[in-house]
Amino acid sequence: MSKTPPNPSLTTTDLAEILFSSGLQASDHPSAERVRTAIEALSRTCGGDPSACAARVAQEAGDHPDTFAVRMRWALDSVHDAYGDLTTAA
């Protein structure tokens, strides 16, 4: 599986929000490939629109503020592990 995001315009934050919205859990210890597969599948489900997943993240943040930061940190770290550094030099 490619280390290229499903949509090259998606940022690390966009991808983390998609992963956050998925059913994967940190306790699953998912591999980088499994993270990429989950992101790709959910990205298709959201119609490629990161704002659809962002709305889910906002809902979860409101419902579970006590665990939001930990889960988002896991999602950000997992995206970095799965895709590497997505920033590009200007």
N, C-alpha and C positions, 0 to 999 in steps of 0.2 A: 504494500500500500504506500502511496506517495505521502511525503511529508508536506505537500502543498495543501494549504487550506481549501475547502470546497469552493470558496469564492476568494480570489486573491485580494479583494478590497477589504476583507474582514480583518479587523485588528485583533491583537491578543485579547483585549477586553471583550470584543464581540464573541470570540471563540470561547472565552471563559464563561460568558453569560449563557451561551448555548450549552456548554457542558454542565453548568450549574443547573440548568433546566432539565437535564437528562435524568434518567433513573440510576445512573452510576453513582456509587458512593465511595468515599475515601477508604472505607473499611473493606471494599472489594479489592483494593490494591490493583486497579486495572492497568494493564500494559499500555504503552504508548499507542500501539496499534488499536487496542480496544477503545481508547479515548478518541482517536481519529475516526473510528467507525461510528461511535456514538454521536460525535459532532456532525459528521457527514449526514447521518440518518435524520437527526433532529433538524439540521439545517434545511433539508428537503421538506420536512414536515412543516416548518415555519415559512415555507415558500421562499427561502433564501433571504428573508427579511429579518435582520437581527433585532429590530425593534419588537417583533413578536415575542422573541425569547426574553428581551429586556423587560417586557411587561410581566412575564412569569417570575423573573428575578425580583422585581419590585414587590410582587405579591408575596413571595416567600420571605423577603426581608421584613415585610410588615407582619407576617404571620409568625415568624420565628427569628426575631431580632437577636436572640441569645446565641444562635448558631450560625447566623448569616456570615459574619466575618471569617470564621474558621472554614466554612464551606467555600466561600469565594477565594480565600487564599489557596485552598487545595485546588480549586478549578484553575486559577492562574498558574500555579506551579505545574499542574498536569499539562496544560496547554504548552507551556514552555518546554517541558520534557518531550511532548509529542511532536511539536513543530519547530523547536529551536527558537532562536531570536528572530522575530518577524519584523523588527525595525530595520530600516534601510538608511544608509547614509545619504544625506542630501547632496 
